[in-house]
Amino acid sequence: MLTYERRPRLRRAQLNWLLTALPAFPLVLLVLRLWYLSRQDLPTMLLLVQYVSPLGMISALIITLIWTVPAVVLVLRTLGGILLVSTPDGDEAARRSLLALTALRMPDWVVLLAVALAGFTWQMRMLPTLLMLVVAILGLTAVHRYPTEHRMLVVVTLVIPVLLGLLELVWLRPGIRVAWSAGETGTAVLLVAPPLLGWLLTGPVPARAARLATHWPAVAGALIAPFIVGVVFLRAPVLPDSAVEVRDGSAPIRVIRGQLITVDDTATTILQRGGEVVFVPNGQVLSKTLCAEPVRTQHSRITVRGWAVDESALEWVAPTRRVAEVDPRCLGRPLDP
């Protein structure tokens, strides 16, 4: 009896530790980004800490990793919902499992915001997975809240998922066909599998397998996600890419390419690609220019009705600045050779 009464306290203690450590993760990412940018050189890293804007780094962090927020919310809600409906007593499951407690206490408006955010920020190839999660959450919520409404449950957990899956397959058919013929098996699976499997996630699993089917995927995701997030953010730009024309006396004009750290009264500080910091006296600077970020090469040529599978809705709809002509300084050549 004592062990049973202590379990809720242990769960709350674990949650408190998690909430305490969570804010430190973005800070660790920011420090690692500067350490990676400085090529593991401590003096260079300290220089970057002095001049790099925290707001700029936080902006880069948000833009780069915004897709992870809805992924965490929706996956937790789905796995917790499966655990809640798979055990005879949902309240008992919530007391025994932090995953079930999270799903039980997660407001519906949080799920709606996560779905809207994912719809704009996830790549097109991941949208079938998003619809699968939405269908699963709707079905699990109906099973948990209205267990006696059998007709409604048949519609929500079976009819709607099957119809949506068929409509998805019809709409995605051109992309699926091209992906299979091009040998892009991963893309084809991401387009085909979710519409076929959505109805399987709308109901309970055997009670004995509930924890195995929910907790272990959650634990695996919690262990892998920080590494994926770290790798993605370590490649995100945090300083403007620039090109500076320099002339030292009567020497020929040369162009220094790198990331602009700061410009003060005496010198322009540039971080070159190899991690070397160059201080250029302002009297030697002839001109400067910002080099546009190179156009991201698409990892896949597959499109679904004109929508590239590796583009999000936000990237597809939002206006972009087209670079018609590349500045010769960005190519390492002076303006007037």
Contacts in CASP RR format, 6 or more apart in sequence:
PFRMAT RR
TARGET T0000
AUTHOR 0000-0000-0000
METHOD contacts of the structure
MODEL  1
MLTYERRPRLRRAQLNWLLTALPAFPLVLLVLRLWYLSRQDLPTMLLLVQ
YVSPLGMISALIITLIWTVPAVVLVLRTLGGILLVSTPDGDEAARRSLLA
LTALRMPDWVVLLAVALAGFTWQMRMLPTLLMLVVAILGLTAVHRYPTEH
RMLVVVTLVIPVLLGLLELVWLRPGIRVAWSAGETGTAVLLVAPPLLGWL
LTGPVPARAARLATHWPAVAGALIAPFIVGVVFLRAPVLPDSAVEVRDGS
APIRVIRGQLITVDDTATTILQRGGEVVFVPNGQVLSKTLCAEPVRTQHS
RITVRGWAVDESALEWVAPTRRVAEVDPRCLGRPLDP
7 95 0 8 1.000
7 96 0 8 1.000
8 95 0 8 1.000
11 95 0 8 1.000
11 96 0 8 1.000
11 97 0 8 1.000
11 98 0 8 1.000
11 101 0 8 1.000
14 98 0 8 1.000
15 98 0 8 1.000
25 226 0 8 1.000
26 58 0 8 1.000
26 61 0 8 1.000
29 61 0 8 1.000
29 229 0 8 1.000
29 230 0 8 1.000
29 233 0 8 1.000
30 54 0 8 1.000
30 57 0 8 1.000
30 58 0 8 1.000
30 61 0 8 1.000
32 230 0 8 1.000
32 234 0 8 1.000
33 57 0 8 1.000
33 233 0 8 1.000
33 234 0 8 1.000
33 236 0 8 1.000
33 238 0 8 1.000
34 45 0 8 1.000
34 48 0 8 1.000
34 49 0 8 1.000
34 52 0 8 1.000
34 57 0 8 1.000
34 238 0 8 1.000
35 45 0 8 1.000
36 234 0 8 1.000
37 45 0 8 1.000
37 48 0 8 1.000
37 238 0 8 1.000
37 239 0 8 1.000
37 259 0 8 1.000
37 271 0 8 1.000
37 275 0 8 1.000
38 44 0 8 1.000
38 45 0 8 1.000
38 47 0 8 1.000
38 48 0 8 1.000
38 271 0 8 1.000
38 275 0 8 1.000
39 274 0 8 1.000
39 275 0 8 1.000
41 275 0 8 1.000
44 271 0 8 1.000
44 275 0 8 1.000
44 277 0 8 1.000
47 261 0 8 1.000
47 269 0 8 1.000
47 277 0 8 1.000
48 261 0 8 1.000
48 271 0 8 1.000
51 261 0 8 1.000
51 262 0 8 1.000
51 269 0 8 1.000
52 238 0 8 1.000
52 239 0 8 1.000
52 261 0 8 1.000
56 238 0 8 1.000
57 238 0 8 1.000
60 233 0 8 1.000
60 236 0 8 1.000
60 237 0 8 1.000
60 238 0 8 1.000
61 233 0 8 1.000
61 236 0 8 1.000
63 236 0 8 1.000
64 232 0 8 1.000
64 233 0 8 1.000
64 236 0 8 1.000
65 229 0 8 1.000
65 232 0 8 1.000
65 233 0 8 1.000
66 117 0 8 1.000
66 121 0 8 1.000
67 118 0 8 1.000
67 121 0 8 1.000
67 122 0 8 1.000
67 312 0 8 1.000
68 225 0 8 1.000
68 229 0 8 1.000
69 114 0 8 1.000
69 117 0 8 1.000
70 113 0 8 1.000
70 114 0 8 1.000
70 115 0 8 1.000
70 117 0 8 1.000
70 118 0 8 1.000
70 119 0 8 1.000
70 121 0 8 1.000
70 122 0 8 1.000
71 118 0 8 1.000
72 225 0 8 1.000
73 106 0 8 1.000
73 110 0 8 1.000
73 111 0 8 1.000
73 114 0 8 1.000
74 111 0 8 1.000
74 114 0 8 1.000
74 115 0 8 1.000
74 118 0 8 1.000
74 130 0 8 1.000
74 133 0 8 1.000
74 134 0 8 1.000
74 137 0 8 1.000
75 133 0 8 1.000
75 218 0 8 1.000
76 99 0 8 1.000
76 102 0 8 1.000
76 103 0 8 1.000
76 106 0 8 1.000
76 218 0 8 1.000
77 102 0 8 1.000
77 103 0 8 1.000
77 106 0 8 1.000
77 111 0 8 1.000
77 137 0 8 1.000
78 133 0 8 1.000
78 136 0 8 1.000
78 137 0 8 1.000
78 140 0 8 1.000
78 201 0 8 1.000
79 99 0 8 1.000
79 103 0 8 1.000
79 214 0 8 1.000
79 215 0 8 1.000
79 217 0 8 1.000
79 218 0 8 1.000
80 97 0 8 1.000
80 99 0 8 1.000
80 100 0 8 1.000
80 102 0 8 1.000
80 103 0 8 1.000
80 104 0 8 1.000
80 214 0 8 1.000
81 100 0 8 1.000
81 103 0 8 1.000
81 137 0 8 1.000
81 140 0 8 1.000
81 141 0 8 1.000
81 144 0 8 1.000
82 136 0 8 1.000
82 140 0 8 1.000
82 201 0 8 1.000
82 203 0 8 1.000
82 204 0 8 1.000
82 205 0 8 1.000
82 210 0 8 1.000
82 213 0 8 1.000
82 214 0 8 1.000
83 93 0 8 1.000
83 97 0 8 1.000
83 99 0 8 1.000
83 100 0 8 1.000
83 103 0 8 1.000
83 210 0 8 1.000
83 211 0 8 1.000
83 214 0 8 1.000
83 215 0 8 1.000
84 90 0 8 1.000
84 93 0 8 1.000
84 94 0 8 1.000
84 100 0 8 1.000
84 103 0 8 1.000
84 104 0 8 1.000
84 140 0 8 1.000
84 144 0 8 1.000
85 140 0 8 1.000
85 143 0 8 1.000
85 144 0 8 1.000
85 203 0 8 1.000
85 204 0 8 1.000
86 203 0 8 1.000
86 204 0 8 1.000
86 205 0 8 1.000
86 206 0 8 1.000
86 207 0 8 1.000
86 210 0 8 1.000
86 213 0 8 1.000
86 214 0 8 1.000
87 93 0 8 1.000
87 100 0 8 1.000
87 207 0 8 1.000
87 210 0 8 1.000
88 207 0 8 1.000
90 100 0 8 1.000
90 104 0 8 1.000
90 144 0 8 1.000
93 100 0 8 1.000
94 100 0 8 1.000
94 101 0 8 1.000
94 104 0 8 1.000
95 101 0 8 1.000
97 211 0 8 1.000
97 215 0 8 1.000
99 214 0 8 1.000
99 215 0 8 1.000
99 218 0 8 1.000
108 141 0 8 1.000
111 137 0 8 1.000
115 130 0 8 1.000
115 134 0 8 1.000
118 126 0 8 1.000
118 130 0 8 1.000
119 127 0 8 1.000
119 130 0 8 1.000
119 312 0 8 1.000
119 313 0 8 1.000
120 312 0 8 1.000
120 313 0 8 1.000
120 314 0 8 1.000
121 312 0 8 1.000
121 313 0 8 1.000
121 314 0 8 1.000
122 129 0 8 1.000
122 130 0 8 1.000
122 312 0 8 1.000
123 309 0 8 1.000
123 310 0 8 1.000
123 311 0 8 1.000
123 312 0 8 1.000
124 304 0 8 1.000
124 307 0 8 1.000
124 308 0 8 1.000
124 309 0 8 1.000
124 310 0 8 1.000
124 311 0 8 1.000
124 312 0 8 1.000
124 313 0 8 1.000
124 316 0 8 1.000
125 187 0 8 1.000
125 190 0 8 1.000
125 191 0 8 1.000
125 300 0 8 1.000
125 309 0 8 1.000
125 310 0 8 1.000
126 190 0 8 1.000
128 168 0 8 1.000
128 172 0 8 1.000
128 190 0 8 1.000
128 191 0 8 1.000
128 193 0 8 1.000
128 194 0 8 1.000
128 195 0 8 1.000
129 190 0 8 1.000
129 194 0 8 1.000
131 164 0 8 1.000
131 165 0 8 1.000
131 168 0 8 1.000
131 194 0 8 1.000
131 195 0 8 1.000
132 194 0 8 1.000
132 195 0 8 1.000
132 197 0 8 1.000
132 198 0 8 1.000
132 201 0 8 1.000
135 160 0 8 1.000
135 161 0 8 1.000
135 164 0 8 1.000
135 198 0 8 1.000
135 199 0 8 1.000
135 201 0 8 1.000
135 202 0 8 1.000
136 198 0 8 1.000
136 201 0 8 1.000
136 202 0 8 1.000
138 156 0 8 1.000
138 160 0 8 1.000
138 202 0 8 1.000
139 153 0 8 1.000
139 156 0 8 1.000
139 157 0 8 1.000
139 161 0 8 1.000
139 202 0 8 1.000
139 203 0 8 1.000
140 201 0 8 1.000
140 202 0 8 1.000
140 203 0 8 1.000
142 149 0 8 1.000
142 152 0 8 1.000
142 153 0 8 1.000
142 156 0 8 1.000
142 157 0 8 1.000
143 153 0 8 1.000
143 157 0 8 1.000
143 202 0 8 1.000
143 203 0 8 1.000
143 204 0 8 1.000
146 152 0 8 1.000
146 153 0 8 1.000
147 153 0 8 1.000
156 202 0 8 1.000
157 199 0 8 1.000
157 202 0 8 1.000
157 203 0 8 1.000
158 199 0 8 1.000
158 202 0 8 1.000
161 198 0 8 1.000
161 199 0 8 1.000
161 202 0 8 1.000
162 199 0 8 1.000
164 195 0 8 1.000
165 195 0 8 1.000
165 196 0 8 1.000
165 198 0 8 1.000
166 195 0 8 1.000
168 194 0 8 1.000
168 195 0 8 1.000
169 176 0 8 1.000
169 192 0 8 1.000
169 195 0 8 1.000
169 196 0 8 1.000
171 304 0 8 1.000
171 305 0 8 1.000
172 191 0 8 1.000
172 192 0 8 1.000
172 195 0 8 1.000
172 304 0 8 1.000
174 304 0 8 1.000
174 305 0 8 1.000
175 191 0 8 1.000
175 302 0 8 1.000
175 303 0 8 1.000
175 304 0 8 1.000
175 309 0 8 1.000
176 188 0 8 1.000
176 191 0 8 1.000
176 192 0 8 1.000
178 302 0 8 1.000
178 303 0 8 1.000
179 185 0 8 1.000
179 186 0 8 1.000
179 187 0 8 1.000
179 188 0 8 1.000
179 191 0 8 1.000
179 302 0 8 1.000
179 309 0 8 1.000
180 188 0 8 1.000
182 301 0 8 1.000
182 302 0 8 1.000
184 300 0 8 1.000
184 302 0 8 1.000
187 300 0 8 1.000
187 302 0 8 1.000
187 309 0 8 1.000
191 304 0 8 1.000
191 309 0 8 1.000
204 210 0 8 1.000
205 213 0 8 1.000
237 259 0 8 1.000
237 293 0 8 1.000
239 259 0 8 1.000
239 260 0 8 1.000
239 261 0 8 1.000
239 271 0 8 1.000
240 259 0 8 1.000
240 260 0 8 1.000
240 290 0 8 1.000
241 257 0 8 1.000
241 258 0 8 1.000
241 259 0 8 1.000
241 260 0 8 1.000
241 290 0 8 1.000
241 291 0 8 1.000
241 293 0 8 1.000
241 330 0 8 1.000
242 257 0 8 1.000
242 258 0 8 1.000
242 259 0 8 1.000
242 260 0 8 1.000
242 270 0 8 1.000
242 288 0 8 1.000
242 289 0 8 1.000
242 290 0 8 1.000
242 291 0 8 1.000
243 255 0 8 1.000
243 256 0 8 1.000
243 257 0 8 1.000
243 258 0 8 1.000
243 288 0 8 1.000
243 289 0 8 1.000
243 291 0 8 1.000
243 327 0 8 1.000
243 329 0 8 1.000
243 330 0 8 1.000
243 332 0 8 1.000
244 255 0 8 1.000
244 256 0 8 1.000
244 260 0 8 1.000
244 268 0 8 1.000
244 270 0 8 1.000
244 280 0 8 1.000
244 285 0 8 1.000
244 287 0 8 1.000
244 288 0 8 1.000
244 329 0 8 1.000
245 253 0 8 1.000
245 254 0 8 1.000
245 255 0 8 1.000
245 285 0 8 1.000
245 286 0 8 1.000
245 287 0 8 1.000
245 288 0 8 1.000
245 329 0 8 1.000
245 334 0 8 1.000
245 335 0 8 1.000
246 253 0 8 1.000
246 254 0 8 1.000
246 255 0 8 1.000
246 256 0 8 1.000
246 280 0 8 1.000
246 284 0 8 1.000
246 285 0 8 1.000
246 286 0 8 1.000
247 253 0 8 1.000
247 254 0 8 1.000
247 284 0 8 1.000
247 286 0 8 1.000
248 284 0 8 1.000
249 284 0 8 1.000
253 286 0 8 1.000
253 334 0 8 1.000
253 336 0 8 1.000
253 337 0 8 1.000
254 334 0 8 1.000
255 329 0 8 1.000
255 332 0 8 1.000
255 333 0 8 1.000
255 334 0 8 1.000
256 270 0 8 1.000
256 272 0 8 1.000
256 278 0 8 1.000
256 280 0 8 1.000
257 272 0 8 1.000
257 273 0 8 1.000
257 291 0 8 1.000
257 330 0 8 1.000
257 332 0 8 1.000
258 270 0 8 1.000
258 271 0 8 1.000
258 272 0 8 1.000
258 273 0 8 1.000
259 270 0 8 1.000
259 271 0 8 1.000
260 268 0 8 1.000
260 269 0 8 1.000
260 270 0 8 1.000
260 271 0 8 1.000
260 288 0 8 1.000
261 269 0 8 1.000
261 270 0 8 1.000
261 271 0 8 1.000
261 277 0 8 1.000
262 268 0 8 1.000
262 269 0 8 1.000
263 269 0 8 1.000
263 282 0 8 1.000
265 282 0 8 1.000
266 281 0 8 1.000
266 282 0 8 1.000
267 279 0 8 1.000
267 280 0 8 1.000
267 281 0 8 1.000
267 282 0 8 1.000
268 279 0 8 1.000
268 280 0 8 1.000
268 282 0 8 1.000
268 285 0 8 1.000
268 288 0 8 1.000
269 277 0 8 1.000
269 278 0 8 1.000
269 279 0 8 1.000
269 280 0 8 1.000
270 277 0 8 1.000
270 278 0 8 1.000
270 280 0 8 1.000
271 277 0 8 1.000
271 278 0 8 1.000
272 278 0 8 1.000
287 329 0 8 1.000
287 335 0 8 1.000
289 327 0 8 1.000
289 329 0 8 1.000
289 330 0 8 1.000
291 327 0 8 1.000
291 329 0 8 1.000
291 330 0 8 1.000
292 321 0 8 1.000
292 323 0 8 1.000
292 326 0 8 1.000
292 330 0 8 1.000
295 323 0 8 1.000
298 308 0 8 1.000
298 310 0 8 1.000
298 311 0 8 1.000
299 310 0 8 1.000
300 308 0 8 1.000
300 309 0 8 1.000
300 310 0 8 1.000
301 308 0 8 1.000
302 308 0 8 1.000
302 309 0 8 1.000
303 309 0 8 1.000
307 316 0 8 1.000
308 316 0 8 1.000
328 334 0 8 1.000
328 335 0 8 1.000
329 335 0 8 1.000
END
